[in-house]
Amino acid sequence: MVDKPMSIHRTRFPFSITKLLFWSLILLSFIVLFFLGSPPSSASPSHRRRSLRGGDWETSVRESAKSKSLRVLVTGAAGFVGTHVSIALKRRGDGVVGIDNFNRYYEASLKRARSNLLAQHKIFVVEGDINDGSLLKSLFKLGKFTHVMHLAAQAGVRYAMKNPKSYVHSNIAGLVSVLEACKNANPQPAVVWASSSSVYGLNSKVPFSEKDRTDRPASLYAASKKAGEEIAHTYNHIYGLSITGLRFFTVYGPWGRPDMAYFFFTKDILKGKQISVFEGPNGRSVARDFTYIDDIVKGCLGALDTANRSTGSGPAQLRLYNLGNTSPVAVSKLVRILEKLLKVNANKKLLPMPPNGDVFFTHADISLAKKELGYNPTIDLETGLRKFLDWYMDYYSSSSSLPKRA
């Protein structure tokens, strides 16, 4: 851990009575929605894990967290980014303990496979919900974490139209639960957490800068992440928690999420199914700032390494950074690259983008992350997709329904 002079980026949270009222109403609405109708948490796996306390469970946590450098709790450790970050930390000698509830937003078997990969690297993953305050308290007591890498979240923009309450449960209540545990821990850890490029919403200025307005979310997912940024500001201000938010831009790569376009396009192209490619107004291309997972991991580690200690009270470090590739690529070009690498012509259907919360483009200004984190993405989309396809073909090779590349 590198200690640096105290730095507080207060300009990233412009204040006005109007904005305070707006976001207070948003947060109040989320809380009301959560308490009136939120489904019960996935508590049973946590309870099963908690029943092991006093034996191998506690020993495993202590052994996995042991390190003379950083000791990191990674939430969402069996997720896409969580798996890669956890392995990168362990490889360089840091102590790592994971927690994940293994929900069924997408195929649970993939999360189990990632967890098995983590076990091969001697990383212990607790099966439990971040909303379980008792579980978190025990973890912090056992692990003595210096840092928390908070990646657990309900992902996806479109899924919010089907299950809005899950975003309140994970992205708002879950974040508060983690910050409460950090606030009460001894030592108080520095927190690095995943926000999202989605917070830029309907912003039309490009590239997106951390100083741009983020008060016009286009989806419930975006609103939940923006609410998270305001919550983080509150815990930093009142409790002196050192908090760094990272706005990820369209992360892709091996062990990725099946709900992402590059992933399900690959699956459908290989099966000969038609794929829908959305367009903006007047046939305008929809574009994304696709960022390869290894570059994102370097940004996460850079944020952890430059995080100051929490103070417990008084001024503490508060930061926000974009982590993108700063090279937007049209989704239509993504499809052409997949066709080239797979040597299969896609059955494409061009459609206008539906009103489902997606935005037409994303483009990251990463100058601040370059300056303060040493962040420097190097993987272009074709190179990254080639690495993803190598993993994909290997991982799904046991499936008889998977066609081979020509």
BAFIZA-298443 format. One record per atom (N, C-alpha, C): x negated, y negated, z negated. Coordinates in steps of 0.02 Angstrom, whole numbers, padded with zeros to 5 digits, always signed. Layout:
N
XYZ/...
***
This chain:
406
-00043+00060+00000/+00000+00000+00000/-00044-00062+00000/-00026-00109+00043/-00066-00169+00050/-00029-00227+00016/-00061-00257-00032/-00032-00315-00065/-00053-00378-00029/-00003-00419-00012/-00017-00482+00022/+00017-00538-00015/-00002-00599-00001/+00031-00655-00033/+00106-00653-00020/+00143-00676-00068/+00216-00674-00063/+00239-00711-00001/+00284-00678+00038/+00312-00711+00097/+00386-00700+00098/+00424-00753+00106/+00497-00748+00106/+00523-00783+00168/+00553-00743+00214/+00578-00771+00276/+00650-00794+00266/+00659-00845+00228/+00727-00868+00214/+00762-00894+00276/+00725-00917+00327/+00757-00945+00385/+00797-00894+00424/+00787-00829+00409/+00825-00779+00445/+00895-00771+00417/+00910-00806+00363/+00976-00802+00334/+01005-00872+00327/+01020-00905+00383/+01046-00973+00380/+01110-00975+00338/+01115-01026+00296/+01170-01030+00248/+01217-01087+00265/+01281-01072+00258/+01332-01124+00261/+01393-01098+00225/+01435-01142+00202/+01495-01121+00166/+01539-01080+00212/+01545-01101+00276/+01587-01064+00323/+01563-00992+00332/+01498-00985+00342/+01471-00918+00352/+01477-00876+00289/+01466-00908+00231/+01472-00871+00168/+01543-00845+00160/+01592-00887+00175/+01662-00867+00169/+01678-00811+00218/+01653-00818+00280/+01666-00768+00332/+01641-00700+00310/+01578-00697+00288/+01549-00633+00271/+01575-00607+00205/+01596-00650+00161/+01629-00628+00100/+01694-00592+00116/+01733-00620+00163/+01795-00588+00184/+01782-00521+00218/+01730-00519+00259/+01712-00456+00292/+01696-00403+00241/+01652-00420+00193/+01632-00372+00142/+01692-00351+00100/+01736-00398+00082/+01795-00382+00043/+01840-00334+00081/+01847-00345+00146/+01889-00301+00187/+01860-00231+00188/+01794-00225+00196/+01762-00160+00195/+01774-00124+00129/+01765-00161+00074/+01771-00130+00009/+01843-00106-00003/+01892-00147+00017/+01962-00127+00009/+01977-00065+00051/+01952-00065+00113/+01962-00008+00157/+01932+00055+00126/+01873+00047+00098/+01838+00105+00069/+01876+00134+00010/+01897+00092-00037/+01928+00117-00097/+01999+00140-00086/+02034+00111-00036/+02103+00131-00025/+02109+00194+00016/+02060+00205+00061/+02070+00262+00105/+02010+00302+00123/+01954+00289+00094/+01894+00326+00113/+01899+00398+00093/+01880+00445+00137/+01881+00515+00120/+01830+00529+00066/+01839+00583+00029/+01790+00600-00023/+01724+00614+00008/+01671+00599-00029/+01603+00610-00003/+01588+00684+00000/+01536+00701+00037/+01514+00770+00043/+01475+00788-00019/+01511+00795-00074/+01478+00802-00138/+01457+00873-00153/+01491+00923-00122/+01477+00992-00141/+01406+01013-00129/+01374+00996-00071/+01303+01015-00064/+01260+00984-00118/+01276+00920-00136/+01237+00887-00189/+01245+00924-00254/+01306+00945-00269/+01318+00980-00332/+01281+01047-00333/+01280+01080-00275/+01243+01144-00272/+01170+01132-00285/+01142+01078-00258/+01072+01064-00267/+01058+01044-00340/+01104+01005-00368/+01094+00982-00436/+01094+01040-00486/+01129+01094-00470/+01132+01150-00515/+01065+01184-00524/+01017+01167-00479/+00950+01197-00482/+00903+01157-00526/+00925+01101-00553/+00880+01059-00592/+00853+01097-00652/+00792+01081-00669/+00760+01114-00724/+00717+01172-00702/+00722+01190-00638/+00682+01246-00612/+00643+01226-00551/+00650+01265-00497/+00612+01253-00436/+00628+01186-00404/+00690+01163-00413/+00711+01099-00382/+00666+01042-00405/+00658+01035-00469/+00617+00980-00495/+00544+00988-00476/+00519+01049-00478/+00450+01062-00458/+00439+01044-00385/+00486+01062-00342/+00480+01047-00271/+00478+00973-00257/+00520+00935-00292/+00521+00862-00284/+00454+00832-00305/+00430+00853-00363/+00366+00826-00387/+00309+00842-00340/+00306+00904-00316/+00252+00925-00273/+00254+00888-00206/+00314+00880-00178/+00321+00847-00114/+00305+00773-00118/+00319+00742-00176/+00306+00670-00185/+00234+00655-00204/+00197+00705-00224/+00130+00694-00252/+00083+00662-00199/+00050+00609-00219/+00003+00575-00174/-00035+00521-00213/-00096+00507-00192/-00135+00453-00221/-00122+00387-00184/-00083+00390-00130/-00066+00329-00093/+00009+00315-00100/+00046+00313-00046/+00117+00299-00049/+00156+00361-00070/+00209+00350-00109/+00257+00402-00125/+00325+00377-00100/+00351+00410-00049/+00407+00382-00011/+00468+00428-00014/+00525+00400-00033/+00589+00434-00025/+00618+00415+00042/+00631+00464+00085/+00659+00451+00151/+00732+00475+00151/+00779+00429+00156/+00849+00449+00161/+00865+00463+00234/+00911+00509+00245/+00924+00530+00314/+00865+00567+00344/+00830+00605+00303/+00767+00636+00324/+00776+00688+00379/+00834+00719+00382/+00847+00769+00435/+00876+00738+00497/+00880+00672+00498/+00902+00636+00558/+00845+00629+00607/+00859+00599+00663/+00810+00591+00717/+00749+00551+00695/+00760+00489+00676/+00705+00446+00656/+00676+00470+00590/+00719+00492+00544/+00696+00514+00479/+00646+00572+00483/+00659+00619+00527/+00613+00676+00535/+00544+00653+00558/+00543+00611+00609/+00479+00588+00637/+00441+00545+00587/+00475+00500+00552/+00441+00458+00503/+00414+00500+00446/+00453+00548+00422/+00431+00590+00367/+00367+00629+00385/+00365+00658+00444/+00307+00696+00465/+00246+00651+00473/+00256+00591+00502/+00201+00544+00510/+00171+00524+00443/+00214+00512+00394/+00190+00494+00327/+00151+00551+00295/+00178+00611+00300/+00146+00669+00269/+00078+00684+00301/+00075+00676+00367/+00012+00690+00402/-00045+00645+00381/-00028+00584+00361/-00082+00539+00341/-00095+00540+00266/-00060+00585+00230/-00076+00596+00160/-00028+00565+00110/+00027+00536+00133/+00075+00507+00087/+00120+00562+00058/+00147+00549-00002/+00197+00593-00030/+00265+00577-00001/+00303+00629+00016/+00367+00619+00049/+00419+00667+00020/+00476+00640+00001/+00535+00679-00017/+00593+00654+00025/+00631+00700+00052/+00688+00680+00094/+00754+00694+00059/+00806+00659+00081/+00874+00675+00061/+00918+00668+00122/+00965+00715+00130/+01010+00714+00188/+01073+00753+00169/+01131+00730+00193/+01193+00766+00178/+01214+00814+00234/+01176+00815+00289/+01187+00862+00344/+01261+00859+00368/+01285+00799+00379/+01355+00794+00402/+01363+00819+00473/+01424+00822+00496/+01439+00854+00560/+01457+00804+00615/+01427+00744+00610/+01438+00695+00663/+01416+00723+00730/+01360+00758+00731/+01342+00798+00789/+01317+00865+00763/+01298+00909+00808/+01284+00979+00791/+01238+00985+00730/+01265+01015+00677/+01227+01023+00615/+01167+01068+00624/+01170+01113+00673/+01114+01159+00684/+01050+01122+00703/+01057+01065+00738/+00998+01026+00756/+00968+00994+00693/+01010+00971+00648/+00984+00943+00586/+00950+00996+00543/+00979+01057+00543/+00947+01112+00507/+00879+01129+00537/+00876+01127+00603/+00812+01141+00636/+00760+01089+00619/+00782+01026+00616/+00735+00973+00596/+00712+00984+00524/+00758+01003+00481/+00741+01016+00411/+00690+01073+00406/+00698+01124+00447/+00649+01179+00448/+00581+01154+00470/+00580+01107+00518/+00518+01078+00541/+00485+01039+00484/+00524+01002+00446/+00498+00966+00388/+00469+01013+00337/+00502+01069+00326/+00478+01119+00278/+00410+01146+00299/+00400+01154+00365/+00336+01177+00390/+00280+01128+00373/+00298+01064+00366/+00249+01013+00347/+00249+01002+00271/+00281+01048+00235/+00283+01045+00161/+00317+00982+00135/+00371+00964+00171/+00413+00908+00149/+00478+00936+00122/+00493+00921+00060/+00553+00947+00028/+00611+00900+00042/+00667+00929+00066/+00727+00890+00080/+00783+00911+00034/+00808+00864-00004/+00864+00875-00049/+00929+00869-00009/+00972+00918-00016/+01037+00914+00018/+01086+00879-00029/+01103+00818-00012/+01147+00779-00055/+01167+00714-00023/+01214+00680-00054/+01242+00618-00028/+01210+00558-00063/+01192+00507-00025/+01161+00448-00055/+01209+00410-00099/+01274+00425-00095/+01322+00394-00140/+01325+00428-00208/+01287+00481-00216/+01284+00516-00280/+01231+00482-00324/+01253+00435-00365/+01207+00395-00405/+01168+00436-00455/+01198+00488-00482/+01164+00531-00530/+01106+00568-00497/+01119+00592-00436/+01067+00627-00399/+01008+00580-00384/+01024+00519-00360/+00971+00472-00345/+00930+00454-00407/+00964+00445-00463/+00929+00430-00526/+00879+00484-00543/+00900+00547-00536/+00855+00603-00550/+00796+00604-00502/+00809+00591-00438/+00756+00591-00388/+00703+00538-00403/+00726+00478-00421/+00678+00424-00436/+00638+00440-00499/+00670+00471-00547/+00635+00489-00608/+00581+00540-00594/+00596+00588-00551/+00548+00641-00535/+00493+00618-00487/+00513+00579-00436/+00466+00562-00383/+00423+00501-00396/+00445+00456-00441/+00407+00394-00454/+00389+00360-00388/+00439+00349-00346/+00426+00324-00279/+00401+00252-00278/+00351+00240-00237/+00327+00172-00227/+00366+00137-00172/+00395+00177-00127/+00431+00149-00069/+00493+00192-00054/+00543+00160-00026/+00601+00196+00001/+00608+00178+00074/+00612+00229+00117/+00626+00220+00188/+00699+00241+00198/+00743+00192+00199/+00815+00206+00200/+00840+00210+00272/+00850+00271+00296/+00872+00283+00364/+00940+00317+00368/+00966+00339+00311/+01032+00371+00311/+01085+00321+00332/+01128+00340+00378/+01180+00296+00402/+01229+00335+00446/+01288+00308+00454/+01334+00333+00505/+01317+00297+00569/+01291+00334+00617/+01268+00304+00680/+01325+00304+00731/+01311+00272+00788/+01357+00273+00844/+01406+00215+00844/+01414+00186+00903/+01460+00130+00911/+01531+00154+00923/+01539+00202+00968/+01606+00224+00989/+01642+00264+00936/+01605+00301+00896/+01636+00344+00845/+01676+00304+00794/+01659+00240+00788/+01694+00198+00739/+01768+00191+00756/+01786+00201+00819/+01856+00197+00839/+01894+00259+00815/+01858+00313+00802/+01890+00375+00778/+01889+00381+00702/+01834+00361+00672/+01825+00370+00600/+01793+00309+00569/+01830+00254+00565/+01801+00191+00539/+01778+00196+00466/+01813+00237+00426/+01797+00239+00355/+01728+00269+00342/+01704+00311+00388/+01638+00341+00378/+01583+00288+00379/+01594+00233+00414/+01545+00179+00418/+01542+00140+00352/+01600+00133+00321/+01602+00100+00256/+01568+00144+00203/+01583+00208+00206/+01556+00255+00157/+01479+00259+00161/+01453+00265+00222/+01380+00275+00230/+01342+00210+00234/+01364+00164+00276/+01323+00105+00291/+01330+00048+00241/+01385+00047+00204/+01395-00006+00155/+01390+00022+00084/+01436+00067+00067/+01433+00097+00000/+01368+00135-00010/+01345+00169+00042/+01282+00207+00037/+01222+00162+00025/+01220+00106+00061/+01165+00058+00052/+01166+00029-00018/+01225+00011-00042/+01230-00016-00110/+01206+00036-00161/+01224+00098-00151/+01204+00152-00196/+01128+00158-00198/+01096+00156-00140/+01023+00161-00136/+00990+00101-00169/+01015+00041-00156/+00986-00019-00185/+00997-00021-00261/+01053+00005-00284/+01064+00009-00357/+01012+00055-00389/+00999+00111-00356/+00949+00158-00383/+00879+00126-00383/+00864+00088-00330/+00799+00054-00326/+00793+00001-00380/+00847-00036-00391/+00849-00089-00441/+00834-00062-00510/+00862-00003-00524/+00856+00026-00591/+00795+00071-00601/+00758+00083-00548/+00702+00130-00551/+00641+00098-00585/+00600+00140-00613/+00536+00119-00642/+00481+00167-00620/+00438+00147-00572/+00431+00080-00544/+00485+00064-00493/+00497+00000-00484/+00544-00024-00433/+00509-00019-00366/+00537+00019-00319/+00503+00028-00254/+00515-00030-00206/+00471-00036-00157/+00485-00080-00100/+00531-00042-00053/+00577-00077-00021/+00627-00044+00021/+00618-00067+00094/+00615-00017+00139/+00618-00030+00210/+00679+00007+00236/+00722-00026+00273/+00784+00007+00294/+00801-00009+00367/+00842+00035+00396/+00860+00028+00466/+00923-00012+00475/+00916-00072+00502/+00973-00109+00527/+00983-00087+00599/+01002-00131+00643/+01014-00111+00713/+01015-00171+00759/+00996-00159+00821/+01001-00211+00872/+01074-00229+00885/+01120-00186+00863/+01192-00199+00873/+01215-00262+00838/+01177-00285+00788/+01199-00345+00751/+01201-00406+00797/+01165-00405+00852/+01165-00462+00898/+01232-00469+00934/+01270-00415+00936/+01338-00418+00961/+01347-00453+01027/+01387-00506+01027/+01403-00541+01089/+01354-00597+01106/+01297-00596+01073/+01245-00645+01088/+01223-00640+01161/+01221-00695+01196/+01203-00694+01268/+01132-00721+01281/+01100-00746+01229/+01032-00771+01237/+00983-00712+01238/+00938-00711+01285/+00888-00656+01289/+00818-00686+01295/+00767-00650+01269/+00775-00589+01228/+00802-00606+01159/+00829-00554+01125/+00857-00564+01059/+00802-00578+01008/+00807-00633+00972/+00759-00651+00921/+00790-00645+00852/+00749-00632+00801/+00773-00628+00733/+00807-00692+00710/+00793-00747+00744/+00823-00812+00726/+00890-00824+00759/+00910-00780+00806/+00973-00788+00842/+01033-00774+00797/+01091-00800+00816/+01151-00790+00777/+01172-00716+00780/+01199-00692+00726/+01221-00622+00722/+01290-00618+00687/+01331-00668+00700/+01396-00671+00666/+01454-00654+00714/+01438-00620+00771/+01490-00601+00818/+01482-00527+00837/+01490-00482+00789/+01482-00411+00804/+01533-00386+00854/+01512-00340+00897/+01557-00313+00948/+01587-00246+00928/+01566-00219+00871/+01590-00154+00848/+01590-00152+00772/+01627-00104+00745/+01626-00094+00673/+01557-00072+00650/+01523-00031+00689/+01455-00011+00672/+01411-00072+00664/+01414-00118+00712/+01374-00179+00709/+01392-00221+00647/+01457-00225+00633/+01479-00264+00575/+01454-00232+00510/+01453-00166+00507/+01429-00133+00447/+01354-00144+00437/+01317-00147+00491/+01245-00160+00486/+01231-00233+00468/+01271-00279+00496/+01264-00349+00477/+01282-00359+00404/+01334-00326+00381/+01352-00329+00310/+01294-00303+00268/+01260-00251+00292/+01203-00223+00257/+01147-00274+00249/+01136-00315+00300/+01084-00366+00296/+01102-00418+00242/+01166-00435+00237/+01187-00483+00186/+01181-00452+00116/+01198-00388+00110/+01191-00353+00047/+01117-00351+00026/+01074-00336+00074/+01002-00334+00060/+00978-00402+00034/+01001-00455+00065/+00984-00523+00043/+01003-00534-00030/+01063-00509-00048/+01087-00518-00117/+01043-00482-00167/+01026-00418-00152/+00985-00380-00199/+00913-00408-00203/+00890-00436-00149/+00825-00469-00151/+00828-00531-00195/+00880-00570-00186/+00886-00634-00222/+00897-00624-00297/+00940-00577-00315/+00958-00569-00386/+00908-00525-00423/+00888-00469-00391/+00850-00418-00427/+00776-00414-00409/+00754-00458-00363/+00683-00459-00346/+00659-00397-00309/+00704-00364-00272/+00683-00307-00232/+00648-00331-00169/+00591-00301-00154/+00556-00314-00091/+00592-00274-00037/+00621-00309+00012/+00663-00275+00062/+00643-00297+00132/+00634-00248+00176/+00619-00260+00246/+00670-00224+00289/+00706-00261+00331/+00754-00232+00378/+00724-00226+00447/+00737-00170+00480/+00711-00157+00547/+00770-00148+00595/+00773-00190+00645/+00826-00185+00695/+00801-00142+00753/+00822-00078+00753/+00800-00031+00805/+00838-00044+00870/+00802-00036+00926/+00832-00043+00992/+00830+00024+01028/+00887+00056+01036/+00899+00117+01077/+00840+00165+01074/+00834+00199+01019/+00778+00246+01008/+00793+00312+01044/+00742+00340+01076/+00751+00403+01112/+00688+00445+01105/+00694+00510+01121/+00635+00553+01120/+00653+00622+01094/+00602+00666+01086/+00612+00734+01061/+00648+00735+00993/+00689+00786+00983/+00728+00794+00922/+00781+00739+00914/+00800+00708+00971/+00846+00651+00969/+00918+00670+00955/+00961+00619+00960/+01032+00627+00944/+01073+00645+01006/+01113+00699+01001/+01152+00721+01059/+01205+00671+01082/+01222+00621+01040/+01273+00573+01060/+01244+00516+01102/+01178+00516+01112/+01147+00462+01152/+01150+00480+01226/+01155+00428+01269/+01165+00438+01340/+01111+00481+01372/+01048+00468+01358/+00994+00506+01390/+01000+00580+01373/+01026+00596+01313/+01032+00665+01290/+01090+00700+01325/+01150+00670+01322/+01207+00705+01352/+01207+00699+01428/+01174+00650+01457/+01164+00649+01530/+01123+00710+01550/+01069+00723+01514/+01026+00780+01529/+01066+00845+01526/+01104+00853+01474/+01145+00913+01465/+01194+00922+01522/+01230+00868+01540/+01281+00873+01591/+01252+00880+01662/+01196+00847+01675/+01164+00853+01740/+01142+00925+01751/+01112+00956+01701/+01089+01025+01707/+01147+01074+01716/+01205+01057+01688/+01263+01101+01695/+01306+01085+01756/+01285+01034+01794/+01322+01015+01854/+01386+00977+01840/+01393+00950+01780/+01452+00913+01763/+01446+00840+01785/+01503+00809+01796/+01503+00739+01815/+01485+00696+01756/+01445+00644+01768/+01427+00597+01716/+01457+00529+01732/+01479+00493+01681/+01507+00427+01690/+01453+00374+01677/+01441+00332+01726/+01393+00278+01720/+01431+00212+01720/+01429+00177+01664/+01468+00117+01656/+01434+00056+01687/+01475+00012+01712/+01451-00051+01741/+01484-00110+01706/+01449-00167+01709/+01478-00228+01682/+01521-00263+01733/+01543-00324+01718/+01584-00363+01765/+01548-00373+01832/+01586-00370+01886/+01559-00379+01954/+01504-00330+01971/+01509-00269+01944/+01460-00218+01960/+01392-00228+01928/+01388-00273+01878/+01325-00287+01845/+01301-00226+01807/+01236-00213+01810/+01208-00155+01777/+01210-00163+01702/+01226-00109+01668/+01219-00105+01595/+01147-00085+01580/+01113-00121+01537/+01042-00109+01524/+01028-00103+01449/+00978-00063+01433/+00958-00053+01364/+00882-00059+01357/+00861-00083+01299/+00790-00088+01283/+00768-00021+01252/+00762+00031+01294/+00746+00098+01270/+00677+00098+01237/+00674+00125+01176/+00612+00125+01137/+00595+00195+01114/+00535+00218+01133/+00516+00287+01119/+00504+00297+01044/+00520+00355+01019/+00518+00369+00948/+00450+00358+00917/+00396+00376+00951/+00329+00366+00922/+00314+00292+00909/+00339+00249+00954/+00329+00177+00944/+00369+00152+00884/+00430+00177+00876/+00472+00159+00819/+00439+00181+00754/+00410+00241+00754/+00377+00267+00694/+00319+00221+00674/+00280+00199+00722/+00225+00154+00707/+00251+00089+00675/+00307+00064+00699/+00337+00004+00670/+00360+00016+00598/+00389+00075+00586/+00412+00092+00518/+00352+00096+00470/+00299+00129+00492/+00240+00135+00449/+00208+00067+00438/+00208+00026+00489/+00181-00042+00481/+00220-00082+00430/+00286-00074+00430/+00328-00109+00381/+00315-00084+00311/+00307-00018+00303/+00292+00010+00237/+00224-00014+00211/+00175-00014+00256/+00107-00031+00236/+00098-00105+00218/+00141-00148+00245/+00134-00220+00231/+00186-00244+00180/+00224-00198+00152/+00275-00218+00103/+00243-00236+00036/+00261-00293+00010/+00239-00313-00056/+00278-00275-00110/+00253-00276-00171/+00288-00245-00226/+00352-00284-00243/+00402-00248-00266/+00461-00281-00294/+00441-00315-00358/+00475-00370-00374/+00457-00410-00433/+00501-00397-00494/+00559-00367-00483/+00606-00356-00539/+00650-00416-00553/+00624-00474-00539/+00662-00537-00545/+00622-00591-00511/+00655-00644-00491/+00619-00698-00459/+00606-00683-00386/+00571-00727-00351/+00560-00721-00279/+00525-00656-00261/+00548-00624-00208/+00518-00563-00182/+00520-00564-00106/+00480-00522-00076/+00475-00520-00004/+00541-00499+00028/+00561-00535+00080/+00622-00521+00117/+00608-00531+00191/+00613-00478+00231/+00592-00482+00301/+00642-00446+00347/+00644-00469+00410/+00683-00437+00463/+00641-00436+00526/+00640-00378+00560/+00602-00372+00621/+00640-00334+00674/+00632-00355+00737/+00654-00315+00794/+00601-00262+00809/+00623-00200+00820/+00578-00148+00846/+00609-00122+00911/+00582-00146+00966/+00606-00126+01032/+00547-00117+01078/+00561-00108+01142/+00508-00099+01192/+00499-00162+01233/+00544-00209+01224/+00547-00273+01259/+00545-00266+01336/+00570-00209+01361/+00574-00197+01434/+00641-00164+01450/+00695-00201+01453/+00760-00171+01466/+00762-00134+01533/+00797-00077+01533/+00803-00036+01593/+00877-00023+01605/+00899-00030+01667/+00969-00017+01684/+00985+00057+01673/+01045+00071+01649/+01065+00140+01638/+01064+00179+01704/+01080+00145+01759/+01077+00178+01824/+01006+00200+01841/+00956+00162+01819/+00887+00183+01830/+00869+00241+01784/+00895+00241+01723/+00885+00298+01678/+00908+00362+01712/+00966+00359+01744/+00992+00419+01779/+00946+00439+01836/+00921+00391+01874/+00875+00408+01930/+00811+00441+01904/+00786+00417+01847/+00725+00448+01819/+00740+00519+01798/+00798+00531+01766/+00816+00599+01747/+00823+00644+01808/+00853+00618+01861/+00860+00657+01923/+00791+00677+01950/+00745+00629+01948/+00677+00642+01973/+00642+00695+01932/+00645+00688+01866/+00609+00734+01822/+00641+00803+01820/+00707+00805+01824/+00743+00869+01823/+00745+00902+01891/+00734+00861+01943/+00739+00884+02013/+00809+00910+02027/+00857+00873+02001/+00928+00888+02010/+00965+00823+02024/+01009+00823+02074/+01049+00765+02089/+01109+00763+02042/+01119+00707+02010/+01174+00700+01964/+01239+00686+02001/+01293+00713+01975/+01360+00698+02000/+01386+00637+01961/+01376+00578+01990/+01389+00516+01954/+01458+00486+01972/+01489+00456+01922/+01550+00418+01933/+01541+00350+01901/+01544+00298+01941/+01536+00230+01915/+01603+00204+01889/+01601+00179+01828/+01662+00155+01796/+01649+00089+01761/+01700+00046+01756/+01691-00015+01716/+01685+00004+01642/+01644-00031+01605/+01635-00016+01535/+01700-00027+01497/+01722+00023+01460/+01784+00015+01421/+01773-00028+01360/+01825-00055+01331/+01819-00097+01270/+01810-00053+01208/+01751-00022+01202/+01739+00026+01147/+01687+00002+01098/+01665-00061+01104/+01616-00088+01058/+01546-00092+01085/+01534-00059+01142/+01468-00063+01173/+01457-00132+01202/+01394-00152+01207/+01376-00216+01239/+01343-00202+01306/+01337-00254+01348/+01313-00243+01416/+01237-00237+01420/+01202-00267+01373/+01129-00263+01377/+01099-00276+01308/+01038-00253+01300/+00997-00269+01241/+00926-00283+01264/+00893-00329+01230/+00825-00349+01249/+00792-00379+01187/+00740-00346+01163/+00708-00366+01100/+00651-00415+01111/+00651-00467+01071/+00592-00510+01063/+00553-00480+01004/+00494-00452+01017/+00456-00417+00965/+00395-00456+00943/+00393-00520+00958/+00334-00560+00942/+00320-00562+00867/+00373-00565+00826/+00363-00568+00754/+00335-00503+00727/+00361-00447+00751/+00336-00381+00729/+00264-00371+00752/+00248-00395+00812/+00179-00390+00836/+00132-00428+00790/+00152-00489+00771/+00110-00532+00731/+00101-00506+00660/+00156-00484+00628/+00154-00468+00557/+00147-00394+00541/+00167-00350+00588/+00163-00278+00576/+00111-00244+00619/+00083-00280+00668/+00038-00249+00716/+00074-00202+00763/+00139-00215+00773/+00181-00171+00814/+00167-00183+00888/+00154-00129+00924/+00137-00134+00995/+00160-00073+01033/+00222-00072+01058/+00248-00014+01093/+00209-00001+01158/+00197+00063+01173/+00155+00080+01231/+00187+00130+01279/+00243+00161+01260/+00271+00215+01300/+00327+00189+01346/+00317+00195+01412/+00369+00175+01459/+00423+00229+01463/+00480+00212+01493/+00538+00256+01492/+00525+00322+01527/+00493+00322+01585/+00482+00385+01621/+00436+00432+01581/+00384+00404+01552/+00339+00445+01511/+00375+00474+01451/+00415+00433+01419/+00452+00455+01360/+00504+00508+01378/+00539+00498+01434/+00589+00547+01454/+00557+00614+01472/+00498+00612+01501/+00463+00674+01516/+00448+00713+01452/+00426+00677+01401/+00413+00710+01336/+00478+00737+01306/+00532+00699+01312/+00596+00723+01287/+00619+00786+01323/+00613+00786+01390/+00636+00844+01428/+00594+00906+01414/+00530+00898+01402/+00488+00955+01383/+00514+00986+01318/+00530+00943+01270/+00559+00968+01207/+00627+00999+01219/+00670+00966+01257/+00738+00989+01268/+00740+01058+01300/+00700+01068+01352/+00699+01132+01386/+00672+01187+01340/+00625+01170+01298/+00598+01220+01252/+00649+01236+01196/+00680+01184+01168/+00727+01193+01113/+00788+01233+01134/+00815+01219+01193/+00876+01251+01215/+00863+01310+01262/+00801+01331+01268/+00784+01385+01315/+00817+01451+01299/+00836+01460+01235/+00868+01523+01216/+00941+01527+01240/+00967+01470+01262/+01037+01469+01287/+01040+01494+01358/+01079+01545+01370/+01085+01573+01438/+01120+01527+01486/+01155+01477+01457/+01192+01430+01499/+01150+01372+01523/+01087+01370+01502/+01044+01314+01520/+01007+01327+01585/+01023+01290+01639/+00988+01300+01702/+00915+01277+01696/+00871+01308+01731/+00801+01288+01732/+00789+01234+01785/+00740+01192+01771/+00722+01141+01819/+00692+01174+01881/+00702+01144+01939/+00675+01171+02002/+00599+01169+02001/
***
